[in-house]
C-alpha cells in the first residue's frame, strides 16, 4: 500500500523492508509483485546471523512461545535491530501505522518524533480505517497478499500470525496468546515504553525465560 502511494516519488526516497527469516512464502511473492508492478527496488534487511544463532542457542528456536519477554527479544533481534541499520543516514521514515489497528497504536500522530529510532516518523495513513485501505486497494488495483483472502487481517512472521476469527479485531491474530496491550514488536515503541533488555538472555543472566 505505501509503495503504491510512494511510487511516483520513488526516485527521491528509499524503499526498505525487513526479512525476519520467518515470513510466509506469500509475503515474498508480494514483495516481488510489488517491485515489478511499480518498477521500484525494495531494499531487504536481514537480522544479524550471529545474533540469531546466539538467541536460539540460549532460548530455543521458538522462544517467543515461552513468554512475552522472550518474544520481545526475538522481535528486537529480527526486526528492531535490522530496522535501525536500514534507517541509518535517513532524514525521516514513513510507516503504514493506523490508529484503529489496536489499542497500542491509538496515540499515533501523522508526524511525530521517534525517540527510540532518533528520526522524524511520518504516518500518512494514521486516520485511515481498514475499510479505507481496502477501498483504495480495490479502486487502484494495488497488489496485496493472498493471505488476506484467507482471513489474515494483519500479517507478520508465520509462527506468530494466524487468521482472525469472526468478531475479532484486526490484530487479534498477532501473538494471540498475549494480552492486547503487549502486542507490539518494538518497531513502533512509544517514548514511555522501555526497550527490552536483550544484551543478555534471561537464561544467561540466571533468570527464567
C-alpha positions in Angstrom: 0.0 0.0 0.0 2.7 2.5 1.0 4.8 1.6 -2.0 1.8 2.2 -4.3 1.4 5.7 -2.8 5.1 6.4 -2.9 5.8 5.1 -6.3 5.6 8.5 -8.1 8.3 9.8 -5.7 10.4 6.6 -5.6 13.5 8.3 -7.1 13.7 10.7 -4.1 13.3 8.0 -1.4 14.5 4.6 -0.4 12.0 1.7 0.0 13.1 -0.8 2.6 11.5 -3.9 4.2 12.6 -6.4 6.8 13.0 -10.1 6.3 13.0 -11.7 9.7 13.8 -15.2 8.3 10.3 -16.5 9.4 8.0 -14.9 6.9 5.2 -16.5 4.9 6.0 -17.6 1.4 3.1 -15.4 0.2 5.0 -12.3 1.7 7.9 -12.9 -0.6 5.5 -13.3 -3.6 4.0 -9.9 -2.7 7.5 -8.2 -2.4 8.3 -9.5 -5.9 5.0 -8.5 -7.4 5.1 -5.0 -5.9 8.7 -4.4 -7.1 7.7 -5.4 -10.7 4.4 -3.6 -10.7 5.8 -0.2 -9.6 9.3 -0.6 -11.1 11.0 0.1 -7.7 13.9 -1.5 -5.9 13.0 -2.8 -2.5 15.9 -3.0 -0.1 15.6 -6.0 2.1 17.3 -6.0 5.5 18.0 -9.2 7.5 18.8 -9.9 11.1 22.5 -10.4 12.0 23.2 -14.1 11.8 25.4 -14.1 14.9 22.5 -12.5 16.9 20.1 -15.2 15.7 22.4 -18.0 16.5 23.2 -16.7 20.0 19.5 -16.2 20.7 18.4 -19.6 19.5 21.2 -21.3 21.3 20.3 -19.7 24.6 16.4 -19.8 24.4 15.4 -22.1 21.6 14.1 -21.8 18.1 10.5 -20.9 19.3 11.4 -18.8 22.3 8.5 -16.5 21.6 6.2 -19.1 22.9 7.8 -19.1 26.4 6.8 -15.6 27.5 6.4 -12.0 26.5 10.0 -11.0 27.4 11.4 -13.8 25.2 9.0 -12.9 22.4 10.1 -9.3 22.5 13.7 -10.3 22.4 13.0 -12.3 19.2 11.3 -9.2 17.7 14.2 -7.0 18.8 16.8 -9.2 17.1 14.8 -10.0 14.0 13.1 -6.6 13.5 14.2 -3.7 15.5 18.0 -4.0 15.1 17.7 -4.5 11.3 15.4 -1.5 11.1 17.9 0.7 12.8 20.5 -0.4 10.2 18.1 0.3 7.4 17.3 3.8 8.7 20.9 5.0 9.1 21.5 8.2 7.3 17.9 8.9 6.6 16.1 12.2 7.4 12.7 10.5 8.3 10.8 7.3 7.9 7.3 6.7 6.6 5.1 3.9 8.0 1.7 2.4 7.4 0.6 2.8 11.1 -3.1 3.4 11.7 -4.7 4.4 15.0 -7.6 1.9 14.5 -5.3 -1.1 14.3 -5.0 -1.7 18.0 -5.1 0.0 21.4 -1.3 0.2 21.4 -1.5 2.5 18.3 -4.3 4.8 19.4 -1.9 7.7 20.1 -0.1 7.7 16.8 0.2 11.1 15.0 0.7 12.0 11.4 4.1 13.4 12.2 6.0 12.6 15.4 9.5 12.3 16.7 10.5 8.7 17.1 12.7 8.8 20.2 13.7 5.2 20.0 14.9 5.4 16.4 16.0 9.1 16.6 14.2 10.2 13.5 11.1 12.0 12.4 8.3 9.4 11.8 5.5 10.1 9.3 2.3 8.0 9.4 0.2 9.2 6.4 -2.5 6.5 6.9 -2.9 7.2 10.7 -6.5 8.4 10.2 -7.5 5.8 7.7 -9.8 2.9 8.6 -9.3 -0.7 7.5 -12.3 -0.1 5.1 -10.5 3.0 3.7 -7.4 0.9 3.0 -9.4 -1.8 1.1 -11.3 0.8 -0.8 -8.1 2.3 -2.1 -6.7 -1.2 -2.9 -9.7 -2.1 -5.0 -10.0 1.3 -6.7 -6.4 1.4 -7.7 -5.7 -2.3 -8.2 -2.9 -2.4 -5.5 -1.2 -5.8 -5.1 -2.0 -7.4 -1.7 -1.2 -10.7 0.0 -3.4 -13.6 -0.8 -3.4 -14.4 2.9 -5.9 -11.6 3.4 -8.4 -13.7 1.4 -7.8 -16.5 3.9 -8.8 -14.5 7.0 -5.4 -12.9 7.8 -6.0 -9.2 8.5 -2.6 -8.4 9.9 0.4 -10.3 8.7 3.8 -10.7 10.4 6.0 -13.7 11.0 4.4 -17.1 10.2 4.7 -18.7 13.6 3.2 -15.6 15.3 0.3 -14.9 12.9 -3.0 -16.7 12.5 -6.2 -16.0 10.7 -8.7 -13.7 12.6 -11.9 -15.3 13.8 -15.3 -13.8 13.3 -15.8 -10.8 15.6 -12.1 -10.4 16.4 -10.3 -7.2 15.8 -7.8 -6.6 13.1 -4.6 -7.6 15.0 -6.2 -10.4 17.1 -4.2 -12.9 15.0 -0.8 -11.4 16.0 0.7 -13.1 19.1 -2.8 -14.2 20.1 -1.5 -15.8 23.3 -0.6 -12.4 24.7 -2.8 -9.6 26.2 -3.7 -6.8 23.7 -1.6 -4.2 25.5 1.5 -6.2 24.8 1.0 -6.8 21.1 3.9 -4.7 19.6 7.2 -5.8 18.3 9.1 -2.7 19.2 9.2 -1.1 15.8 6.6 1.5 17.0 7.6 1.8 20.6 6.2 4.9 22.3 8.5 7.3 24.3 7.1 5.9 27.6 7.7 2.3 26.7 11.0 0.8 27.8 13.1 -1.1 25.4 13.6 -4.8 26.2 17.0 -5.7 27.7 18.4 -8.1 25.2 22.1 -7.6 25.9 22.0 -11.0 27.7 19.2 -13.5 27.7 17.2 -14.2 30.8 18.7 -17.7 30.9 22.3 -16.4 30.7 21.5 -13.9 33.5 20.3 -16.7 35.7 16.6 -15.8 35.5 13.7 -17.5 33.9 12.6 -17.2 30.2 
